[in-house]
Amino acid sequence: MLVVFAAAILVSAALLFVVEPMFTKMVLPRLGGAASVWSVAMVFFQTMLFAGYVYAHLLTRFAPGRASVVIHLAVMVIACFVLPLHIATGWGQPPSVGEAFWLLGLFTVSIGLPFFALAANAPLLQAWFIRTDHWAAKDPYFLYAASNAGSFLALISYPLVVEPFMRLSDQTWAWTLGFYALILLIAACGVLLLRSSNRLPDVGAAEAAPPTWRDVTFWVALTAVPSGLLIAVTAHISTDVAAVPLLWVLPLALYLLTFVIVFQTRPIIPHRFVVDVQPIFILGLVVVFIVVKIDSTVDLITIHLAVFFVCVLMCHGELARRRPAPRNLTAYYMWISAGGMIGGISAGLIAPHVFTWVAEYPILIVLTVLLRPGLALPTRRTGQYPLFVALGLAALLLIVVSVFNLNFDDSVFSVLTGVLLGLTVQFWRRPLPFAAIIAFLFAADHYFNADPSNFAVRNFFGVLNVVESTGGRFRVLWHGATAHGAQRIRDDNGNAVTGRPEMTSEFYTGGGIDQVFAAVRARVAGPINYAVVGLGTGNLACEKRPGDTLTFYEIDPDIVRIASNPKLFNFISECAPNVPIVLGDARLRLVDASDGSYDLIFIDAFIGAAIPIHLLTREAMALYLRKLKPHGIVAMHLSNYNLELISVAGGLAEANGVIARSYQGGDMEEDASQLHWIPKVVAIAHRDEDFGVLTKSQFWPILKRDPNQRVWTDDYSNIFGSVLRKLREDSLKDAN
């Protein structure tokens, strides 16, 4: 009996959590590969999990025993009618506003029913197990650990085992077979239930009492905060690398692992130990945010995930410590899922419309401190009143500074930071003053260290900020922590620059990108027709010459607003004031362009530091080549701090029967003072002579496909391998 029930719960959990990255990856190209797709997907999954838990609770309460078995098996069978998993028909181009709600509708119509059926299995099967006469039925919470263990193993295996070796179409069929097998396992559980006593065990009055609202409040809070933190930390790290399952599942797997640990009969990490070390990890995060700047993305991701894991483990440890008697198991799980849904909606849907920066991340870190045991208001004996008065006055000063845009010497902030960090030694065991100190440090860092903003907005695609930097000589567009273009606004003497703007960043005159345009222009020997995927600040508008035709493709309407505003950037207003900008995902919108129409298609699409993967597949390249004139060139800007993508482009070229040449510098020097950066560029054409003058340059060698590397397609990509190659490349560079 125990083997069958555990197997059914484990398989159900595995199917439930494999479908999350699998189906989200299917949907990702519809919205340009934005990291927010996963955030909104998590809101859907948590909401449907709550619906499934409510259904399981009501079914257990009003139709226990035989009726619940029959009803649930019927629901599972009905869900089979929408298999294998696929994107529902009729959902084409997403809207330019309200993308999150469009996405929620797409998920609901496409996979809502099977996900709902799976979501109910964990609490429902445990409720059935309680009604058996098995000796372990008196405390079934270990089955919840088994459920999360199945989820954890499935999530870890997806980016490392499933995604690198199976196409998406094969994954959906394998998942469907697993769903059919699960129905048989659930039926077996039902038979075992009906052959046993099929009644609740006798308990005392205390165990039979329903949970109080105080209990429910704690359960909801202890799950809402970790759930919101899960979305916040995932969006933070995936925006800086790529919106891919590898970086989705790492935080979610750690999140599930905490449930596995805390619901064990004897947790391998004692809860008291976690409570003691959590402040140390949070202080480490504060130091990384404020004092020590770490450039390595891998190191930063490791730090964020370590702090996330400890904070969530503390919250879930408190949750397990407060679990009720087994008779109230389904109600407990229902309120847990309600907290998860509330946290997901708060971080995934509400926060992006309330804050212009990712404020929810530090806020949620502070809230985990307030959920520590021992929270109490200060008394005069504790000596906390002077601290709160001082923090109140400092907060008032901070508000005045931010409202009136006053500037203080960095030493003021440094002294303040040092004093507050020193105070944490005294208050680290007291949640309320420790949380107040951490909250103030996060807020002060944001307002003291942030560059003055000319324009800031947060939307579905992330946080956009236009600031002046490098001594006020340049205006820079930031997407999260990544620069997406810059313009010189003052010369080295501080005088304002007017007229046609100078090319900067990776687009500077004579650089690799400029060489591509020069080669195309020399071969055509006349006006050219070119398309640019990714608008940014509009730099490439100034590659336009009299008679040229230019079309931009851009998915983010706020980027269009920024680039079109001459008070922010005047590349477009000075160089191509009437240029058409096609709004939407380039893969979907380029289909409408006439075949054989462009001399050059330049791919320069980034979301944060991430390059949308669906623009780097064999099918995407086939589309680009189809839109080229017979002697045209596809050029791809592939500079990336975290991924090696040059070899990926080589595979795409060979798979489409064309030739690639790559540029990685060597002829130019970087100059940080003038914002001149060397880009990594791959140019692709049908014949070698189509490259024109590039064929004569030693800095544009032929790019061959790595025979050990599989070609990326819409069904297959291996981001893990790309990360490893980049790490190896960086280590070799450091060694030299």
LODREN-768491 format. One line per 10 residues: number of its first residue (from 1); their letters; for each residue x, y, z of C-alpha. Coordinates in steps of 0.2 Angstrom, whole numbers. Example, Ala and Ser with C-alpha at 12.3 -4.5 7.8 and 13.67 -1.06 7.14 Angstrom:
BEGIN
1 = AS = 62 -22 39; 68 -5 36
//
This chain:
BEGIN
1 = MLVVFAAAIL = 0 0 0; 14 12 5; 23 9 -11; 8 12 -22; 3 28 -14; 21 35 -13; 23 30 -32; 7 39 -37; 12 55 -27; 29 55 -34
11 = VSAALLFVVE = 24 52 -52; 11 65 -50; 23 78 -43; 36 74 -56; 23 77 -70; 16 93 -62; 33 101 -61; 41 95 -78; 26 103 -87; 30 120 -80
21 = PMFTKMVLPR = 47 123 -89; 42 112 -104; 26 122 -108; 33 139 -103; 47 135 -116; 34 132 -129; 26 149 -126; 41 159 -123; 44 164 -142; 27 172 -142
31 = LGGAASVWSV = 33 186 -131; 51 188 -137; 59 177 -124; 56 189 -109; 60 183 -92; 43 189 -86; 35 175 -96; 41 163 -82; 35 175 -68; 18 176 -75
41 = AMVFFQTMLF = 18 157 -78; 22 154 -60; 7 165 -55; -4 153 -66; 4 137 -59; 2 144 -41; -16 149 -44; -21 132 -52; -12 123 -38; -23 133 -26
51 = AGYVYAHLLT = -38 128 -36; -33 110 -36; -30 110 -17; -47 118 -14; -55 104 -25; -46 91 -15; -52 99 2; -70 100 -3; -70 82 -11; -62 75 5
61 = RFAPGRASVV = -75 84 16; -91 82 6; -88 66 -4; -75 55 5; -71 37 2; -79 29 -14; -87 45 -21; -70 54 -21; -61 40 -30; -74 40 -44
71 = IHLAVMVIAC = -75 58 -46; -57 61 -46; -54 47 -59; -67 55 -70; -58 72 -69; -41 63 -74; -49 54 -88; -58 70 -95; -41 79 -94; -34 67 -107
81 = FVLPLHIATG = -45 74 -120; -33 90 -121; -17 79 -123; -4 79 -130; 0 96 -123; 0 110 -136; -3 129 -138; -22 131 -140; -27 137 -157; -33 155 -160
91 = WGQPPSVGEA = -19 163 -149; -8 172 -161; 1 189 -159; 0 195 -141; -7 212 -137; 5 227 -135; -2 230 -117; -9 218 -105; 3 204 -110; 2 196 -93
101 = FWLLGLFTVS = -17 193 -94; -16 187 -112; -3 175 -106; -13 169 -91; -28 165 -103; -16 156 -115; -10 144 -101; -28 142 -94; -35 136 -111; -20 126 -116
111 = IGLPFFALAA = -15 116 -100; -27 122 -87; -37 106 -85; -23 93 -84; -13 104 -72; -28 106 -61; -31 87 -60; -13 85 -56; -13 98 -43; -26 90 -33
121 = NAPLLQAWFI = -17 73 -32; -4 77 -17; -17 82 -4; -31 70 -10; -20 55 -10; -13 59 7; -31 61 13; -35 44 6; -20 36 14; -26 43 31
131 = RTDHWAAKDP = -42 33 29; -33 17 27; -27 5 41; -9 7 37; 2 9 52; 10 25 45; -7 33 42; -7 42 58; 6 55 52; 6 55 33
141 = YFLYAASNAG = 16 72 31; 31 61 26; 22 59 9; 22 78 7; 41 76 7; 40 62 -6; 29 73 -17; 42 87 -16; 56 75 -19; 48 70 -35
151 = SFLALISYPL = 45 88 -40; 64 92 -36; 71 77 -46; 60 81 -61; 65 99 -61; 83 96 -59; 82 82 -73; 73 94 -85; 88 106 -90; 101 93 -88
161 = VVEPFMRLSD = 94 77 -95; 77 80 -104; 80 97 -113; 98 93 -120; 93 76 -127; 74 77 -132; 64 88 -144; 49 97 -137; 37 87 -147; 45 71 -140
171 = QTWAWTLGFY = 44 78 -122; 25 81 -124; 22 63 -130; 33 56 -116; 23 67 -103; 7 61 -110; 12 43 -108; 16 47 -90; -1 55 -87; -9 39 -93
181 = ALILLIAACG = 2 28 -81; -3 40 -67; -21 37 -70; -18 18 -67; -8 22 -51; -22 32 -44; -35 19 -48; -24 7 -39; -24 18 -24; -43 19 -25
191 = VLLLRSSNRL = -44 0 -24; -33 -1 -9; -43 13 0; -59 4 -3; -52 -13 3; -46 -5 19; -56 2 33; -60 18 23; -63 29 39; -54 42 48
201 = PDVGAAEAAP = -45 36 64; -52 41 81; -43 56 89; -45 67 104; -55 83 105; -39 93 103; -33 85 87; -51 86 80; -52 104 82; -52 115 66
211 = PTWRDVTFWV = -37 127 64; -40 145 71; -38 160 60; -22 164 69; -15 147 63; -22 151 45; -13 168 45; 3 161 50; 2 147 37; -2 160 23
221 = ALTAVPSGLL = 11 172 28; 25 158 29; 21 153 11; 16 169 3; 33 177 7; 44 163 0; 33 161 -15; 35 180 -20; 54 178 -16; 54 164 -28
231 = IAVTAHISTD = 47 174 -42; 58 189 -38; 75 180 -37; 71 170 -53; 67 186 -63; 83 194 -56; 95 180 -62; 86 175 -78; 86 193 -84; 105 194 -83
241 = VAAVPLLWVL = 108 177 -92; 94 170 -102; 75 166 -100; 78 147 -101; 72 132 -91; 90 130 -83; 88 147 -74; 70 144 -70; 71 127 -62; 86 131 -50
251 = PLALYLLTFV = 77 143 -38; 61 132 -40; 71 116 -36; 78 124 -21; 61 130 -16; 54 112 -17; 70 105 -8; 66 115 7; 49 106 8; 58 89 7
261 = IVFQTRPIIP = 69 94 21; 57 102 33; 44 88 32; 55 74 35; 53 65 51; 71 70 56; 76 85 45; 94 84 39; 96 102 43; 89 107 60
271 = HRFVVDVQPI = 77 121 60; 86 130 75; 102 130 65; 93 138 50; 86 151 61; 103 155 68; 112 157 52; 99 166 42; 104 184 48; 122 180 42
281 = FILGLVVVFI = 117 176 25; 106 191 24; 120 202 29; 131 194 16; 118 199 3; 118 217 10; 137 218 8; 136 212 -10; 123 225 -14; 131 239 -5
291 = VVKIDSTVDL = 149 237 -1; 158 223 -13; 153 223 -31; 155 206 -39; 157 205 -58; 156 186 -60; 138 182 -65; 140 164 -59; 146 170 -42; 132 182 -40
301 = ITIHLAVFFV = 119 169 -45; 127 157 -32; 125 171 -18; 107 175 -23; 102 157 -23; 111 153 -6; 102 167 3; 86 163 -6; 87 145 0; 91 149 18
311 = CVLMCHGELA = 77 162 19; 64 150 12; 71 135 22; 68 146 38; 50 150 33; 45 133 28; 53 126 44; 42 137 54; 27 131 43; 31 113 46
321 = RRRPAPRNLT = 33 116 65; 15 123 65; 7 109 55; -10 103 62; -16 85 66; -18 74 50; -37 76 51; -35 94 45; -22 90 32; -32 96 17
331 = AYYMWISAGG = -36 112 25; -18 115 29; -13 112 11; -26 123 5; -21 137 15; -3 134 10; -7 135 -8; -17 151 -5; -2 159 2; 8 153 -13
341 = MIGGISAGLI = -4 161 -24; -5 177 -15; 14 179 -15; 15 174 -34; 2 187 -38; 10 201 -28; 27 198 -35; 22 193 -53; 8 204 -57; 6 218 -44
351 = APHVFTWVAE = 24 223 -40; 29 227 -59; 14 240 -59; 18 248 -42; 37 250 -42; 49 257 -56; 63 246 -49; 63 228 -43; 59 234 -25; 50 218 -21
361 = YPILIVLTVL = 66 208 -20; 73 217 -4; 56 220 3; 53 201 3; 70 198 10; 66 209 25; 49 201 27; 58 184 29; 66 192 44; 50 197 52
371 = LRPGLALPTR = 44 179 50; 57 173 61; 52 166 78; 53 179 92; 45 194 84; 39 207 97; 36 225 98; 50 235 107; 49 238 126; 58 251 135
381 = RTGQYPLFVA = 68 238 144; 75 231 128; 84 247 122; 76 246 105; 67 263 106; 83 274 103; 87 263 88; 69 265 80; 70 284 84; 87 285 75
391 = LGLAALLLIV = 81 275 60; 65 286 59; 75 302 58; 87 294 45; 72 288 35; 66 306 35; 83 313 30; 83 300 16; 65 306 10; 71 324 10
401 = VSVFNLNFDD = 87 319 0; 77 309 -13; 63 322 -15; 74 337 -17; 87 328 -26; 101 333 -14; 118 326 -16; 129 320 -1; 147 315 -1; 149 296 -2
411 = SVFSVLTGVL = 158 296 15; 141 301 23; 133 285 16; 149 275 20; 149 280 38; 130 277 40; 132 260 32; 146 255 44; 137 261 59; 121 251 55
421 = LGLTVQFWRR = 131 235 50; 139 237 67; 122 238 76; 117 221 68; 129 212 79; 118 217 94; 101 215 86; 104 200 74; 93 189 86; 79 201 87
431 = PLPFAAIIAF = 68 201 71; 60 218 72; 76 229 74; 86 218 63; 73 219 49; 72 238 51; 91 240 49; 91 229 34; 77 238 26; 85 255 29
441 = LFAADHYFNA = 101 249 21; 93 243 5; 83 259 3; 98 270 7; 108 261 -6; 95 263 -19; 93 282 -16; 111 286 -13; 120 276 -26; 107 276 -40
451 = DPSNFAVRNF = 112 288 -54; 100 302 -57; 87 296 -69; 80 305 -85; 67 292 -88; 62 276 -78; 48 263 -82; 45 245 -78; 34 234 -89; 32 216 -94
461 = FGVLNVVEST = 50 216 -102; 59 223 -87; 65 239 -79; 71 253 -91; 81 267 -85; 89 282 -94; 104 290 -84; 118 301 -87; 135 294 -83; 154 295 -86
471 = GGRFRVLWHG = 155 313 -79; 139 318 -88; 147 315 -105; 135 301 -110; 117 296 -108; 114 278 -106; 99 266 -108; 99 253 -95; 88 237 -95; 90 230 -78
481 = ATAHGAQRIR = 109 230 -75; 114 229 -93; 117 244 -104; 107 244 -121; 116 259 -129; 123 276 -126; 124 293 -134; 137 306 -131; 128 322 -125; 144 332 -120
491 = DDNGNAVTGR = 162 333 -126; 177 330 -115; 177 348 -111; 159 347 -105; 151 357 -119; 134 351 -126; 135 340 -142; 122 345 -155; 118 339 -173; 120 321 -180
501 = PEMTSEFYTG = 125 310 -165; 142 301 -164; 141 282 -164; 146 274 -148; 145 258 -138; 148 243 -150; 142 253 -165; 157 265 -166; 164 270 -183; 176 257 -189
511 = GGIDQVFAAV = 171 244 -177; 165 226 -182; 146 231 -184; 151 247 -194; 162 235 -205; 147 224 -209; 137 240 -215; 152 246 -225; 154 229 -234; 136 228 -239
521 = RARVAGPINY = 136 246 -245; 151 243 -255; 144 227 -263; 127 235 -267; 136 251 -274; 120 261 -270; 106 263 -258; 102 248 -247; 87 241 -239; 91 234 -221
531 = AVVGLGTGNL = 81 228 -206; 86 229 -188; 79 217 -175; 80 226 -158; 78 245 -157; 88 250 -142; 92 268 -142; 91 268 -161; 110 269 -164; 108 260 -181
541 = ACEKRPGDTL = 97 273 -188; 113 283 -190; 120 269 -202; 106 275 -214; 112 285 -229; 102 295 -242; 91 283 -252; 93 269 -240; 77 260 -233; 77 255 -215
551 = TFYEIDPDIV = 64 245 -204; 66 242 -186; 57 227 -177; 55 230 -158; 44 220 -146; 44 233 -131; 33 248 -134; 42 258 -120; 59 256 -130; 50 264 -145
561 = RIASNPKLFN = 45 278 -133; 63 281 -127; 71 280 -144; 59 291 -152; 60 305 -139; 74 317 -145; 75 324 -127; 82 307 -122; 91 300 -138; 91 308 -155
571 = FISECAPNVP = 98 295 -166; 81 292 -174; 76 311 -175; 92 316 -183; 96 301 -194; 79 293 -199; 65 303 -192; 51 294 -202; 58 276 -200; 45 263 -198
581 = IVLGDARLRL = 45 253 -182; 36 237 -182; 30 232 -165; 30 214 -159; 41 199 -159; 52 198 -174; 49 180 -178; 31 183 -179; 32 200 -188; 46 196 -201
591 = VDASDGSYDL = 34 183 -209; 24 198 -216; 39 205 -225; 41 201 -243; 54 187 -247; 70 193 -255; 68 211 -249; 83 215 -238; 101 218 -242; 105 216 -223
601 = IFIDAFIGAA = 96 209 -208; 104 214 -192; 99 204 -176; 103 215 -161; 89 209 -149; 92 209 -130; 81 208 -115; 92 213 -101; 108 204 -104; 99 189 -111
611 = IPIHLLTREA = 97 185 -130; 80 178 -134; 84 160 -139; 70 158 -152; 80 171 -162; 95 159 -163; 87 143 -170; 89 134 -187; 71 139 -191; 74 157 -186
621 = MALYLRKLKP = 89 158 -198; 79 150 -212; 67 164 -210; 80 178 -210; 88 170 -226; 71 169 -235; 69 188 -232; 86 192 -239; 90 197 -257; 101 184 -267
631 = HGIVAMHLSN = 117 192 -261; 112 199 -244; 119 196 -227; 112 191 -210; 122 199 -196; 120 194 -178; 127 204 -163; 131 190 -150; 141 199 -137; 136 191 -120
641 = YNLELISVAG = 144 191 -103; 137 174 -98; 134 164 -114; 146 158 -128; 135 160 -144; 147 162 -159; 148 143 -161; 129 142 -160; 128 154 -175; 141 143 -184
651 = GLAEANGVIA = 129 128 -182; 114 138 -188; 124 143 -204; 129 125 -208; 112 118 -205; 105 130 -218; 118 127 -231; 126 144 -230; 143 152 -224; 147 161 -208
661 = RSYQGGDMEE = 161 173 -204; 164 179 -186; 172 195 -179; 179 196 -161; 190 211 -162; 209 211 -164; 209 227 -176; 203 239 -163; 206 244 -145; 192 246 -132
671 = DASQLHWIPK = 191 263 -124; 180 264 -109; 182 282 -107; 174 285 -124; 162 270 -122; 170 260 -136; 167 242 -134; 172 227 -146; 157 218 -151; 156 199 -156
681 = VVAIAHRDED = 147 198 -173; 143 184 -185; 139 188 -203; 130 174 -213; 128 174 -232; 124 161 -246; 141 163 -254; 158 169 -249; 159 182 -262; 143 190 -254
691 = FGVLTKSQFW = 154 196 -239; 163 208 -251; 178 216 -242; 175 206 -226; 183 191 -236; 200 200 -237; 200 204 -218; 210 193 -207; 198 198 -193; 183 190 -201
701 = PILKRDPNQR = 188 171 -202; 177 158 -209; 166 151 -195; 165 132 -194; 152 122 -185; 158 112 -169; 155 94 -174; 152 90 -155; 139 103 -154; 121 100 -159
711 = VWTDDYSNIF = 112 113 -169; 99 123 -160; 81 122 -166; 64 128 -160; 63 110 -152; 81 110 -145; 93 121 -136; 107 118 -124; 110 134 -113; 119 124 -100
721 = GSVLRKLRED = 133 120 -113; 134 138 -118; 137 143 -101; 151 130 -98; 159 136 -115; 159 154 -109; 167 149 -92; 180 139 -101; 183 154 -113; 185 166 -99
731 = SLKDAN = 197 155 -89; 208 153 -104; 208 172 -107; 213 175 -89; 226 162 -90; 234 171 -105
//
